[in-house]
């Protein structure tokens, strides 16, 4: 009887191990099986990702979308895009709602605790955006002022280090610009490439380069769920191929005029 019980328990343990292994199918395997890779992004980050009407249809486009399309092509699958608030991207990766997050996301040490990252594909700097008539010219001028940032970004982290300001954290950068336009905030802390894109629309605003807050932060990387090095390797391969072939420079010129 004991032998039968021991054998039965052994079979249960082995079956549990097998089932556990099956449940931990890699993102790459799942993507190839389904024929679709789902990109999560926060499409208010022009020129990296933004909405535009194309032939009467709302379309998400930008530098990051071109990168995602290159990844999908490399894997031989179709691309699907989900527009999510920036703070929801990492939870969406962890829950399997999306396969990769490409959203101008910096590979910070805190984020690396929760997701894996590809090699960097772009670098930017922190700047202030203010109204053209603003008296703000330096860090001291921010004392007592209200500064808007996009919640959960490296700009948010940088703003928390500035003493004497009132911080207004918003889910969307578009809301930050409306707040500045309507006088609800005095400045926006954000990254320069994105600021340049928004300033084409908001002509009554300007960008300030302030040394003290122009922090050296990690560049943009593609995020995937933890434990998916095989997918990271494929993404890194695409980034390298784009740079080696000159296609990366064409993308920069297309979206940023560089």
N, C-alpha and C positions, 0 to 999 in steps of 0.2 A: 504493500500500500504506500509506504514511504517513497519507494522508487517511482511509482506512478505519479505521486504528488510532485516529486522533484523534477521529473521529466516535464510535467504539465507546466510547472512554474518556469522552467527553462524555455519552453516554447512560447510562453506569454512574454517573457523578457525579450526573446529574439524577435517576436512579432512587433513588439513595441519599438524596438530599435529600427526595424525595417520601415514601419509606418512613419516614425519620426524622420527618417532619411527622406521618405517620399514627400513629406510636408514641407521640407526645406529646399524645395526646388529653387534653383537660382533664378533671378530676374531675367537673365539672358536666355535661359532655357525656356522660360514661360513666354517671353517675347517672340522667340523664333517659332514656338509652337502655335501661338495665336496669330502671328503674322502682323502684329501691330505693336508699336512702342508708344507709350503714353508720356508725353512731355507735360510737366506741370510748370506754370510760369505765372507771373503777376504782370499782366499786360498793360502797365501804365509807366513803362520804363523806356521810353523812346530815346535812342534809336534801337535799343536791344529787343524790346517787345512792346507792341502797341496795336490798338484797333484802328482799322481803316476800312471804309466802304470801297469794295472793288466790284464793279458791275452790279451795284445795288446790294451786295452781300457783305455782311460784317466779317472782316478777315483779320486774324492776328498775324502780324509780320514783324520783321526786324532782323538784326544781326544774329540773335540767339535762335530764331526760327530757322534761318539758313544753316546754322550749325547743327540744329536738330535734324533737319532734312538730310544733311550729309551723313549723320550717324545712322539714320533710318536706311539710307541707301546702302551704306556699308554692310548693314545687317540683313539687307534684302527684305525689309518689312515696310509697312505703311506707317506714317506719323499721325498721331492724334494729339491734339493740344487741349489742355484743361486750364482755364484761367482761374487762379486761386489767390486770395490775399497772401502776401508774402509770408506772414507768420504761420500760415497753414501748410506751407510747402513741405517742411520736414516731417510733420505729422502725417501728411499724405503719402510720403515715401515710406514711412514706417508701417503704415497700415496697408500698403500695397495698392492704393488708389491710383498712384502714378508710378512710372518706372524710372524716370529721371527728372530732376529739377534743373532747368536752365533759366535763370532769372537775374543775371548780374549778381550772383551770390558769391560772396567772399568766403574763402575756406579758412575761417577763424578756428582757433583751438577749441572753443566751446562747441561749435558746430561739428567739429571732427569727432566729438564724443558720441554723437548721435547718428551721423551718416558718413559715408566714404566720399572722397572727392577725386576728380580727375586732375590732370595737370592744369595749370593756369592757362587761360586763353585770352585774357585781357587785363590790363592794369589801368586804374584811374586815380584821381586825387579828390580830397575833400575841399569843398568851396562853400561860400555863403552866397545866397541869392537875396537881394534886397530891392526895394523900389529905387528907381533912379534918383528920386528926390530925398532918399534916406540920409540921415546924418551919421549912420553907422559906417565907420571906415577901418576900425581895428577891434581887437578883442575886448579892450576896456569899454568900448562903446556898447557892448552887448549887456553890460551890467543892468539888471532890472528889466531887460527886454524879453519878449516871448519868441522862442525859436521853434519852428516846426521841423519835424523829421518824419521819415517813414518808419513805422514801428518795426523793430526787430532787425534793422539794418546796421551796418558798421557806422553809418552816420548817427544813428541813435546812440550807439556805444560812445562815439566821440563826443556827442553833445552832453552826455552825462558827466563828462570830465571838465566841462566849462563851468566855473563857479559864477554864481550870481544871476543865472538866467532862469526863466520860466520855460519849462520844456513842454511842448505840445506834440504828442506822438499820434500819428494818423496812419490809417491802413493804406491809403493811396496817396501818391505824390500829387495827383491832380487836385485832391482836396487841400493839400498844403499850398498850392499856387492860388487857389480860390481864396483861401484864408489870408494870404499875403495881399492879394488884390483888394480884398474887402476890409483890410486893416485889422483883422483878428489876430494876426501875428506880425512880428517885425522883421523876421528873417527866416530863411530855410537853409538848413545844413544838408548838403547832398553831394553827389559825385559830379565832377566837372563835365564829363561827356553827356550825362543826362541833362544837366543844367543848360548846356549849349543848345540841346534840342528843344527844351521848353522855352528858352528865351527867344526863339524864332517866332513864337506865338505871343509871348508876353513882352511886348516892345518897351513897356514902361518900367522894366526891371533890369538889373545888372548883376554881374557876378564878381565877387571879391575873393582874391587869393590871399588868405591870411596864414602866414607861416606857422603860427602856433597851433592851428587846428588842421593844417594840411598834413595829417598823419600818414605815415607809411603803413598801409594796410595790405593784407594779402590780396592778390588779384582774383578775378572771377574764375570760378571752376564749375564743372557740372557735378551735381550731387546725385548719389544713388543710395539705396538702402545699404546698411552695414552688411559686410560679408559677401559683396558682389564684385570681387576683384576681376573676375573674367569680363564683366561689362565695363569696368573702369579701363581695363587694358584695351578694349575695342574703341572706347571713346578717345583714349590717349593716342591711339593709332590714327584716328580721324583727324585730330588736332594737328598732329605731326605732318600728316599727308597734305592737309590744307596749307600749312606754312611752307612746306618743301616745294609744293607745286606752284606757289604764287597765288593760289585761289584765296588764301587768307587776306592778302593785301587787296585783292579785288573787292572782297567783302567789306574791308575797312573803308575803301574809297566809296563804295556803294552807299553805305549807311552813315558814314561820318565825314566823308569828303577828305580822307587822309591818303 
